[in-house]
């Protein structure tokens, strides 16, 4: 189970609100999210690393990885500009990921992922 942004925030919040050991905060999170214990990367050590990272730079975002830059980094400004252009051209002031993808040569699913 990969933790997403809101789940990371909830987990750190549970730890700080309860002022109890990481094991108790982790167990409460597992009960709240209906996650079975012992499954996935959700461990006490992982929670402690997450808290240390939060205390270090006050962010829970994943760091930039080496290698090929992600679509989100390289195309987000182009996609945003294209979607705004589509919205301004439309009579209803709406845009579509499918039309934006057609104009940019990207699949609509990539457009949706980058915008959300």
Order of alpha helices (4+ residues) and beta strands (2+ residues): alpha-alpha-alpha-alpha-alpha-alpha
